[in-house]
Amino acid sequence: MWLWSWFLNKCILLFQYLLIQYKGFRFDYDAKYAIKQKINRKTLFNILKQNKNTKLLIEQRKKMNLDTIETVENFKKLFPNYTTYSDYKPYVDEIMNDGSTKDIMSIGYPIALTNTSGTSGEPKYYPIYSLDINEAYNICYMLTKSVPFNLFNGCKAVSLNSLYYKTHVTKDKLKTYKMSAITAIATREKQNIETILKFNQDIVPSIIFNEITDSNDMFLFILLWTLQCKELEVISSVFIMGLVNFFTFMEKKFDFICKHIEMGTIPTDESLSSPLPIDVRLALQSSNYRLPPNPSRAQELHQIVSENGFHHINRRLWPNLKCGICIISQNFKQFELKFLSTYWDPVVPIFPYVYGMSEHHRIAVPLTTNSYQLIPLPRSVYYEFIEVENDDRDDDDDDQSPESLELGQIDEGKLYEVVLTTYDGLYRYRTEDIIKVTGHYYTLPVWKLVGRRGQYLSIITEHVTEMELREIIDLILLEYKEQFTSSAPQYSVFIDKPSYVLAIEVDDDKKENEDRLQQIGKELCSKFDQKLQEYNEEYKCCRANQNISSPILLWLKYNTLTTGTREFRLKKSKGSGGNQLKSQLIIHNRSKDIIKFIKENKVLETK
């Protein structure tokens, strides 16, 4: 009997491996012929065919007096203006309130509801009707193609992503939906990298991911188990900030964690951010999960840290580590550079996971490791692109929707905003994400994410965009960074009328030299002001008319922006939502509490 089970298991594994290769072959085939065969247009008409009897499309066809949609031109007549969340909110509200109705935005009932992080505004809710398993296979194919190791079957891995979800009961109490981050929904539906590649995820008890709601408490328990597994091969998170926060937390709590590893105990409720539910504590203390005392590993861990601190500690803790998996992009570059210069040895590649959002999980897949370049998925969504001028301004006239281009019409070197039509019932939806086309993967354009439309600061009439600010600050910091930090500079910008405020972290061992910081600060303020005037004509006019004062520089305590703002936001949300927390270069005035927190952590102010 055992021989038959062994043979059956091997056959299943072989089938799964060949399936990944087959999906990869189809992915490459599409990349070669998608433009010629107009595969993305076929996707559009498949979406319209699937959703033709949904309430949203029926009402829209009636409103625009269109019975059939057989051309892209007719589709644009059906939705003459691009859409935003406000166009779908009435339908979302109906789904969340009325459990008896189906076929609202897409066919059937949603499998779950997802919520955005609220980084760029109030959180939004979207119904998820289905997930495309082919997208996950495409990511697995590019991952195994990029990482020079065998990652299939039994690879010891740990994810830092919470799988905890809330439930939403419709007002009429007829329907209950799971509500969580899109990544957690995909994992629970087993449409993720770890499931497809057959990773061994038994290192950490699953109850930790499913039941512990506080992000820092989850990190603590993950570390208790993970630090004892010297054979760990893969660590994954949603965003690079998750990895940064994980390793920062490990350094902060290292002695405390080693003590529990040595004794084989788990922390008491008094040492946690939130008390453990009694059933979770009993489960972790049961024979199934109980950690045996491991004084030899605790001693080894202390020895590892005593030799070279926490610098590039990932490979010293886990010599077999093959890769990290998380979202990296131009927007998160400062976090990535700091991570690579502190905790993470760059010898271990980072696979960028995916370009996606709550509205649609996977929009494009990474080209290779440690790269911002992304390949679109022409069978998953229908893409349109709005060319973006350098000033990145919003369109003031909603009735004059700018012309859009299709997948095969965008040019290398230009900037575009991504517009999506999805199987879940979004049509000509403005993502506000700005991409730059960098090349081609066969015939498909390859792009990188460079910012978001509408992300700018303004005191009077000037609009200084996120992309302008990032370019300016990176340029002026080049000759100074070694003088206030040994890692990559961490900075944010906000407005304290009538001035722009540049906030920069300073290392603990450099903050005592106030005279030098004042000198550097004055020089940076002057150069920041000069570059803003060079880049932005309206800012220059406002400065000349003295409507805007010269910039202010705040030197901040180390890790204020890297982990401090995260801790602050987690406290406000009672520890939940760590999966989705992202960095913010621009801090708008609506985030007054974050600005107040930053000011409270200043070391020195320079004008």
Secondary structure, 3 states (H helix, E strand, C coil): CHHHHHHHHHHHHHHHHHHHHHHHHHHHHHHHHHHHHCHHHHHHHHHHHHCCCCHHHHHHHHHHCCCCCCCHHHHHHHCCCCECHHHHHHHHHHHHHCCCCCCCCCCCCCCEEEECCCCCCCCCEEEECCCCHHHHHHHHHHHHHHCCCCCCCCCEEEECCCCCCEEEECCCCCCEEEEECHHHHHHHCCCCHHHHCCCECCCCCHHHHHHCCCHHHHHHHHHHHHCCCCCCCEEEEEEHHHHHHHHHHHHHHHHHHHHHHHHCCCCCHHHCCCCCCHHHHHHHCCCCCCCCCCHHHHHHHHHHHHHHCCCCCHHHHCCCCCEEEEECCHHHHHHHHHHHHCCCCCCCCEECCCEEECCEEEEEEECCCCCCCEEECCCCCEEEEEECCCCCCCCCCCCCCCCCECHHHCCCCCEEEEEEECCCCCCCEEEEEEEEEEEEECCEEEEEEEEECCCEECCCCCCEEHHHHHHHHHHHHCCCHHHCCCCCCCEEEEEECCEEEEEEECCHHHCCCHHHHHHHHHHHHHHHHHHHHHHCHHHHHHHHCCCCCCCEEEEECCCHHHHHHHHHHHHHCCCCCHHHCCCCCECCHHHHHHHHHHHHCEEEEEC
